[in-house]
Amino acid sequence: MKKILVVSQKELVEKPIFRQDKNLNYIFDLLSKENEVTLLYLHKNINIDDEGNNENKEQKYINVNKICIRDLMSKNMLQKNLKELINKNGYEEIVFMSYGLAQFVIPYIENELDNMIVVVDYRLSNLSYLLQQYKEETQKIYHNFQGIYKQFRLNFLQSMIIFQKGDYFIFDKEETDTYLLEKEKVENIISVEDIKNISAKKKRNIKEQKVVEIEINSDNFAAKMPLNINEINENKFIVLESKYFNLTDTINNIIFKTEAEYFFIYRSKIDILPDTKKILTEYLSYNKNLAVVSPLLMYSRDNTEIQRKNLFDMQRKGNYSNWEKTAPLQLADCFIIKKSFLKKYGYFDNKYKTIDYALFDFLMRIYQKRDYYCVAKDVVAFRLSNLTKRLDMFKEDKQYLCYKWGEDNFLF
């Protein structure tokens, strides 16, 4: 007998009409006979909470322990209360009845997940709907997958952290074709009936990767310096942005000569908290088609380091990656890149004088080959002041970019 926590949008009802309610009842039918199951639900039902009205109460589940998430939210203590609930009861498995609930709850209990099997039900998600469309399209004589592929990439990247943290993922295999997920190395895709046979956590083989930092310092742009690189140690370089040196060439040379898979490139006036690099590296490690990741950049001129740390922690609560709504130029102030993609598609074009347009050019290359870049909106870095950039160099680089690609090709 296992102790299982089921996280649901709604309560159990006796005669379910909606598919969401039917899914919850069926899960309890599968699990409650041989396990001790607790229901953690989001919404209060007025009739159920009213002791004088028991019409809708599900009789066969009357002894199920039920806890309302909204009760745990009192006095902004949700994270503390969730952790205490899990640690006190020693749950061995947690089942999320929707992707949205997993997205909402998982950031609060990431450390507690190490001791639990994590199951996420995707059957009512946008991703499941897209896989259903994909299956229907494959059965047609004339296929048109372009819209499906585009929406799948967006929804997959938004779900990536859930696939990384979870162990098993429920899909309706009769309605959907999971080939696109399997192609992205998503493992342990199961049918709902398989939930009875789950016994072990997924093995994670994310190795500790070497990440080299390249900090760009533009404070003395016009000063003539004897050297343009200051090597702090084998894991960090400070590069001077100066009119006397080619910045793109300098960064290319460091990446070419340094034995590492990941390079974290950022400007000196951006505050990078320790977890930023670690989390972005995990994102890149998980998906083989993801080449470049940037944190969300926020202005924080007057906040103390403790306040910035609190903002960082708050930002991680349910705010996930979205790669398509960000212009490429917005990534260049702080990003992490896989060296293997530079080897595959070529290093930064050294005809650009700014890293901003050199990165834009590189993203054009990977985008055409259907590889990814994204802004991880649940990870934040801070601009401590306005960044000084040479407008004349920007203008020259923009002209070269348009000349190289043609102004009609920027279909991001």
C-alpha positions as CSV (number, residue, x, y, z in Angstrom):
1,M,0.0,0.0,0.0
2,K,1.3,3.4,-1.0
3,K,0.5,6.8,0.3
4,I,-0.6,8.9,-2.7
5,L,-1.5,12.6,-3.0
6,V,-3.8,13.4,-5.9
7,V,-3.8,17.2,-6.9
8,S,-7.0,18.2,-8.7
9,Q,-8.8,21.3,-9.9
10,K,-12.1,20.1,-8.4
11,E,-13.6,17.9,-5.7
12,L,-15.1,14.4,-6.2
13,V,-18.7,14.4,-7.3
14,E,-21.1,11.5,-7.3
15,K,-22.4,11.7,-10.9
16,P,-19.8,13.4,-13.0
17,I,-20.8,15.1,-16.2
18,F,-17.6,16.9,-17.3
19,R,-14.6,14.9,-18.5
20,Q,-12.4,16.6,-15.9
21,D,-14.6,15.1,-13.1
22,K,-14.9,11.7,-14.8
23,N,-11.1,11.6,-15.0
24,L,-10.7,12.3,-11.3
25,N,-13.3,9.6,-10.3
26,Y,-11.6,7.0,-12.6
27,I,-8.2,7.8,-11.1
28,F,-9.6,7.2,-7.6
29,D,-11.3,4.0,-8.8
30,L,-7.9,2.8,-9.9
31,L,-5.9,3.9,-6.9
32,S,-8.0,3.9,-3.8
33,K,-8.7,0.2,-3.5
34,E,-5.1,-0.7,-2.7
35,N,-3.6,2.6,-1.6
36,E,-4.1,5.4,0.9
37,V,-5.1,8.3,-1.3
38,T,-5.4,11.9,-0.3
39,L,-7.2,14.5,-2.5
40,L,-5.7,18.0,-2.6
41,Y,-8.1,20.2,-4.6
42,L,-8.1,23.8,-5.7
43,H,-11.7,25.0,-5.6
44,K,-14.1,24.9,-2.8
45,N,-17.6,23.5,-3.6
46,I,-20.2,25.5,-1.5
47,N,-22.6,22.5,-1.4
48,I,-19.9,20.1,-0.3
49,D,-18.5,22.4,2.4
50,D,-22.0,23.1,3.8
51,E,-22.6,20.4,6.4
52,G,-26.3,20.7,6.0
53,N,-26.3,19.7,2.3
54,N,-24.8,16.3,1.4
55,E,-26.6,15.8,-1.9
56,N,-23.5,15.9,-4.1
57,K,-21.1,14.2,-1.7
58,E,-19.5,11.0,-3.3
59,Q,-20.5,8.2,-0.9
60,K,-17.9,5.7,-1.9
61,Y,-15.1,8.2,-1.3
62,I,-16.6,9.6,1.9
63,N,-13.5,8.5,3.9
64,V,-11.0,10.1,1.6
65,N,-8.9,12.7,3.3
66,K,-9.6,16.0,1.4
67,I,-7.6,19.2,1.7
68,C,-8.3,22.5,-0.1
69,I,-5.4,24.3,-1.6
70,R,-7.1,27.6,-1.0
71,D,-7.0,26.9,2.8
72,L,-3.2,26.5,2.5
73,M,-2.9,29.9,0.9
74,S,-3.7,31.8,4.0
75,K,-1.2,34.6,5.0
76,N,0.9,33.8,1.9
77,M,2.1,30.5,3.5
78,L,1.3,28.2,0.6
79,Q,4.9,27.0,0.1
80,K,5.4,26.4,3.8
81,N,2.1,24.6,4.2
82,L,2.6,22.4,1.1
83,K,6.0,21.3,2.3
84,E,4.7,20.6,5.8
85,L,1.8,18.6,4.4
86,I,4.1,16.4,2.2
87,N,6.8,15.9,4.9
88,K,4.3,15.2,7.6
89,N,2.4,12.6,5.7
90,G,5.3,11.0,3.8
91,Y,3.6,10.6,0.4
92,E,5.4,8.2,-1.9
93,E,3.6,9.4,-5.1
94,I,2.0,12.6,-6.3
95,V,-0.5,12.7,-9.2
96,F,-1.4,16.0,-10.9
97,M,-4.7,15.8,-12.7
98,S,-3.7,18.5,-15.2
99,Y,-0.6,20.1,-16.6
100,G,-1.8,23.5,-15.3
101,L,-1.8,22.3,-11.7
102,A,1.7,20.7,-12.1
103,Q,2.9,24.0,-13.5
104,F,1.4,25.9,-10.5
105,V,2.4,23.5,-7.6
106,I,5.8,22.0,-8.6
107,P,7.9,25.2,-8.2
108,Y,6.8,25.3,-4.5
109,I,7.9,21.7,-3.7
110,E,10.8,21.0,-6.0
111,N,13.0,19.7,-3.2
112,E,10.3,17.4,-1.9
113,L,9.9,15.8,-5.3
114,D,13.2,13.9,-4.9
115,N,11.4,11.5,-2.6
116,M,8.2,11.0,-4.6
117,I,7.1,9.5,-7.9
118,V,5.6,12.4,-9.9
119,V,2.8,11.7,-12.4
120,V,1.2,14.3,-14.6
121,D,-2.1,13.8,-16.5
122,Y,-1.9,15.6,-19.9
123,R,-5.2,14.3,-21.3
124,L,-6.9,17.7,-21.2
125,S,-3.9,19.8,-22.1
126,N,-3.2,21.8,-25.3
127,L,-0.3,19.4,-25.9
128,S,-2.7,16.4,-25.9
129,Y,-5.0,18.2,-28.3
130,L,-2.1,19.0,-30.7
131,L,-1.1,15.3,-30.6
132,Q,-4.6,14.4,-31.4
133,Q,-4.6,16.8,-34.4
134,Y,-1.2,15.2,-35.5
135,K,-2.8,11.7,-35.4
136,E,-5.8,12.9,-37.5
137,E,-3.5,14.6,-40.0
138,T,-1.3,11.6,-40.5
139,Q,-4.4,9.6,-41.6
140,K,-5.1,12.0,-44.4
141,I,-3.8,11.6,-48.0
142,Y,-2.5,15.1,-48.1
143,H,-0.7,16.3,-45.0
144,N,-0.3,19.8,-43.6
145,F,1.8,19.6,-40.4
146,Q,3.2,23.2,-40.4
147,G,0.7,24.7,-38.0
148,I,0.8,21.7,-35.7
149,Y,4.6,21.6,-35.6
150,K,4.8,25.3,-34.7
151,Q,2.2,25.0,-31.9
152,F,3.8,21.8,-30.7
153,R,7.2,23.5,-30.3
154,L,5.7,26.3,-28.3
155,N,3.7,24.0,-26.0
156,F,6.6,21.6,-25.6
157,L,9.0,24.3,-24.5
158,Q,6.5,25.6,-22.0
159,S,6.1,22.0,-20.7
160,M,9.8,21.2,-20.7
161,I,10.4,21.8,-17.0
162,I,7.4,19.6,-16.1
163,F,8.9,16.8,-18.3
164,Q,12.2,17.3,-16.6
165,K,10.7,17.2,-13.0
166,G,8.1,14.5,-13.7
167,D,8.5,10.7,-13.8
168,Y,5.3,9.5,-15.7
169,F,3.0,11.3,-18.1
170,I,-0.5,10.2,-18.9
171,F,-1.8,10.5,-22.5
172,D,-4.8,8.8,-24.2
173,K,-3.0,6.6,-26.6
174,E,-6.1,5.8,-28.6
175,E,-6.8,9.5,-29.3
176,T,-3.2,10.8,-29.7
177,D,0.0,9.9,-31.4
178,T,3.0,10.5,-29.1
179,Y,5.7,10.3,-31.8
180,L,6.5,14.0,-31.5
181,L,7.1,13.6,-27.7
182,E,9.2,10.5,-28.1
183,K,11.3,12.3,-30.7
184,E,12.0,14.9,-28.1
185,K,13.2,12.2,-25.7
186,V,10.2,12.3,-23.4
187,E,10.2,9.0,-21.6
188,N,7.6,7.0,-19.6
189,I,4.5,8.1,-21.5
190,I,1.7,5.9,-20.1
191,S,-2.1,5.3,-20.4
192,V,-4.2,6.0,-17.4
193,E,-4.7,2.3,-16.6
194,D,-0.9,1.9,-16.2
195,I,-1.0,4.2,-13.1
196,K,-1.6,1.1,-11.0
197,N,1.7,-0.5,-12.0
198,I,4.0,2.5,-11.3
199,S,6.7,1.5,-8.9
200,A,9.9,3.5,-9.5
201,K,11.1,7.0,-10.2
202,K,12.6,7.8,-13.6
203,K,16.4,7.7,-13.7
204,R,17.9,11.1,-14.5
205,N,21.2,11.2,-16.2
206,I,21.9,14.9,-16.2
207,K,25.6,15.2,-15.7
208,E,27.3,18.1,-14.0
209,Q,28.4,20.2,-17.0
210,K,31.3,22.7,-17.2
211,V,30.0,26.2,-17.8
212,V,32.4,28.9,-18.8
213,E,31.4,32.5,-18.2
214,I,32.3,35.4,-20.6
215,E,31.6,38.8,-19.1
216,I,31.5,41.7,-21.5
217,N,32.7,45.0,-20.0
218,S,31.9,48.2,-22.0
219,D,32.9,50.8,-19.5
220,N,35.9,52.1,-21.3
221,F,34.9,51.7,-24.9
222,A,37.2,54.5,-26.3
223,A,40.2,53.6,-24.1
224,K,43.2,51.9,-25.8
225,M,44.0,48.9,-23.7
226,P,47.0,46.6,-24.2
227,L,44.9,43.4,-23.8
228,N,41.2,42.8,-24.5
229,I,40.9,39.6,-22.4
230,N,41.3,39.1,-18.7
231,E,41.3,35.4,-17.8
232,I,40.1,35.2,-14.1
233,N,40.3,31.4,-14.0
234,E,39.6,28.5,-16.4
235,N,35.8,29.0,-15.9
236,K,35.6,32.8,-16.4
237,F,36.9,35.4,-18.8
238,I,36.3,39.2,-18.8
239,V,36.2,40.7,-22.4
240,L,36.6,44.4,-23.0
241,E,34.3,45.8,-25.6
242,S,36.4,48.4,-27.4
243,K,36.6,50.1,-30.7
244,Y,40.2,48.8,-31.0
245,F,39.1,45.1,-30.8
246,N,36.6,42.9,-32.6
247,L,34.3,41.6,-29.8
248,T,32.8,38.9,-31.9
249,D,36.2,37.5,-32.9
250,T,37.3,37.6,-29.2
251,I,34.3,35.6,-28.1
252,N,34.7,33.1,-30.9
253,N,38.3,32.5,-30.0
254,I,37.5,31.9,-26.3
255,I,34.8,29.4,-27.2
256,F,37.0,27.7,-29.8
257,K,40.0,27.2,-27.5
258,T,38.1,26.4,-24.3
259,E,37.1,22.8,-23.4
260,A,33.4,23.2,-22.3
261,E,30.0,22.5,-23.7
262,Y,28.2,25.6,-22.3
263,F,29.2,29.3,-22.5
264,F,27.3,31.9,-20.4
265,I,27.7,35.3,-22.0
266,Y,26.5,38.5,-20.3
267,R,27.2,42.2,-19.9
268,S,28.9,43.4,-16.7
269,K,26.0,45.6,-15.5
270,I,23.7,42.6,-15.2
271,D,23.4,40.9,-11.8
272,I,23.5,37.1,-12.1
273,L,22.3,35.1,-9.1
274,P,24.0,31.7,-8.5
275,D,21.0,29.6,-9.4
276,T,20.6,31.3,-12.8
277,K,23.4,29.6,-14.5
278,K,22.5,26.2,-13.0
279,I,18.9,26.3,-14.0
280,L,19.6,27.5,-17.6
281,T,22.1,24.7,-18.0
282,E,19.5,22.1,-16.9
283,Y,17.2,23.5,-19.6
284,L,19.8,23.1,-22.3
285,S,20.8,19.7,-21.0
286,Y,17.3,18.4,-21.2
287,N,16.5,19.1,-24.8
288,K,18.9,18.3,-27.6
289,N,17.3,20.8,-30.0
290,L,17.6,23.7,-27.7
291,A,20.6,25.8,-28.6
292,V,20.3,29.2,-26.7
293,V,18.5,30.1,-23.5
294,S,18.2,33.5,-21.9
295,P,16.7,34.5,-18.5
296,L,14.0,37.1,-18.2
297,L,15.7,40.5,-17.7
298,M,14.2,42.9,-15.1
299,Y,15.3,46.4,-14.0
300,S,16.4,46.4,-10.3
301,R,18.4,49.6,-9.7
302,D,17.7,50.2,-6.0
303,N,17.0,46.7,-4.6
304,T,19.4,45.0,-2.3
305,E,20.8,41.6,-3.1
306,I,18.4,40.0,-0.6
307,Q,15.5,41.7,-2.4
308,R,16.7,40.5,-5.7
309,K,17.0,37.0,-4.4
310,N,13.4,37.2,-3.2
311,L,12.3,38.5,-6.6
312,F,14.1,35.6,-8.2
313,D,12.3,33.0,-6.0
314,M,8.9,34.6,-6.6
315,Q,9.5,34.6,-10.4
316,R,10.0,30.9,-10.4
317,K,6.5,30.2,-9.0
318,G,4.7,28.9,-12.1
319,N,6.2,31.2,-14.8
320,Y,7.5,28.9,-17.5
321,S,9.5,29.2,-20.8
322,N,8.1,30.9,-23.9
323,W,10.4,31.0,-26.8
324,E,8.3,32.7,-29.5
325,K,7.3,36.1,-28.1
326,T,10.8,37.5,-27.7
327,A,12.8,39.3,-30.4
328,P,16.3,37.9,-30.9
329,L,18.0,41.2,-29.9
330,Q,16.5,40.9,-26.4
331,L,18.6,37.8,-25.7
332,A,22.0,39.2,-26.3
333,D,22.6,40.9,-23.0
334,C,22.6,37.6,-21.1
335,F,22.4,34.1,-22.6
336,I,23.8,30.6,-22.4
337,I,24.7,28.7,-25.6
338,K,25.8,25.2,-26.5
339,K,29.1,24.9,-28.2
340,S,27.9,21.9,-30.2
341,F,25.5,24.2,-32.2
342,L,28.4,26.6,-33.0
343,K,30.3,23.7,-34.4
344,K,27.3,22.5,-36.3
345,Y,26.1,25.9,-37.8
346,G,29.3,27.9,-37.7
347,Y,30.6,30.4,-35.1
348,F,29.4,34.0,-34.8
349,D,29.9,36.0,-38.0
350,N,32.9,38.4,-37.2
351,K,31.7,41.0,-39.7
352,Y,29.3,42.1,-37.0
353,K,30.8,44.6,-34.5
354,T,28.3,43.9,-31.8
355,I,27.4,40.6,-30.1
356,D,23.7,41.6,-30.4
357,Y,23.5,41.3,-34.1
358,A,26.1,38.4,-34.2
359,L,23.7,36.4,-32.0
360,F,20.7,37.6,-34.1
361,D,22.4,36.2,-37.2
362,F,23.2,32.9,-35.4
363,L,19.5,32.5,-34.4
364,M,18.5,33.0,-38.0
365,R,20.6,30.0,-38.9
366,I,19.3,27.7,-36.2
367,Y,15.7,28.8,-36.7
368,Q,15.8,27.8,-40.4
369,K,17.0,24.3,-39.3
370,R,14.1,24.0,-36.8
371,D,16.3,24.1,-33.7
372,Y,15.2,26.3,-30.8
373,Y,16.0,29.3,-28.7
374,C,14.0,30.6,-25.8
375,V,13.6,33.0,-22.9
376,A,13.1,31.1,-19.7
377,K,10.5,33.3,-18.1
378,D,10.8,31.5,-14.7
379,V,14.4,32.5,-14.4
380,V,15.3,36.1,-13.9
381,A,18.5,38.3,-14.0
382,F,18.6,41.9,-13.1
383,R,19.7,45.0,-15.0
384,L,21.3,47.3,-12.4
385,S,21.6,50.3,-14.8
386,N,21.1,51.2,-18.4
387,L,23.5,49.5,-20.7
388,T,25.5,51.8,-22.9
389,K,25.6,50.7,-26.5
390,R,27.2,52.3,-29.6
391,L,24.3,53.4,-31.8
392,D,26.6,53.8,-34.8
393,M,27.8,50.2,-34.6
394,F,24.2,49.0,-34.2
395,K,23.2,50.9,-37.3
396,E,26.1,49.3,-39.3
397,D,25.3,45.9,-38.0
398,K,21.6,46.2,-38.8
399,Q,22.5,47.2,-42.4
400,Y,24.8,44.3,-42.8
401,L,22.2,41.9,-41.4
402,C,19.5,43.1,-43.8
403,Y,22.1,42.9,-46.7
404,K,23.0,39.4,-45.7
405,W,19.6,37.9,-45.2
406,G,17.2,40.2,-47.1
407,E,14.6,42.2,-45.1
408,D,11.8,39.7,-46.0
409,N,13.4,36.8,-44.3
410,F,12.9,37.8,-40.7
411,L,9.9,35.5,-40.1
412,F,10.5,34.9,-36.4
